[in-house]
Amino acid sequence: METEIVIAREKDGYRVMHGHLRLTALMSENTEIILNVQGTGDVKVKRTPTGYAVYDGEVSLPILKI
């Protein structure tokens, strides 16, 4: 069974709603991954010096801390 990562858009970034551990595991092996955000489509998640960021075209927004 594949673990799903669910992220949601907030005003000033994105928040991980489900799959925190899966996201951390994937990002420890890769510098970027592609996720599908409902209503937005495919976005790129990259590791940055300050955490993770979601790149949707030219726009970059952080994944907010819990």
N, C-alpha and C positions, 0 to 999 in steps of 0.2 A: 504494500500500500504506500503510495506516495504522499508525503506530508506536504500540505499546502501552505503557502505563505500568503497572508492577506494583509495588504497595506491600504490605508485610506488617506485621502487628501484632506489636509486641514488648511487653515488660512495661510500659515507661514511655513508649511512643510508637509511631510507625510508621517504617518504613525503606523507602526506594526501592530496589527490587531490580533494576528494569530501566526505562529510559526517563527517565533523569535530564535529558538535554538537552531532550526533548519537554516534560517538566513545566516546566522553566525557561522555555522558549519560550511555552508557554500562559500561565504566570503573569506573564510580562512584558506580555502583552496584556490580562489579566483580573485582577480582585482576588479572584475565587473561581471554582472549577470543580467539577463533579461527577464523581467517579470511582466505579467499582464495585470493591469489595474482596470477594474470594471469601470466603464464610463470614460476611460482615458485611452486604453489600448496598451500596447507594449511600451515599456519604459526600461531604461538602462539604470541599474544600481551599481555605483562605483564606491570603492573604499577611498576615503580621503584622510588626511592627517587628523581631522577633527571628528571623524565618524563615517557614516555612510551618507551618500547623497543620491537623489533620484534625478536623472537627466531625461527630460521630455523635450526632445528637439534641442533648442538652444537654451532652454530654461533649466537651471539647477536648483533644487530645493533639498534641504537636509531631511534625513529621517530623524524625527524628534525622539528624545529620550523619554522614558516612561516617567 
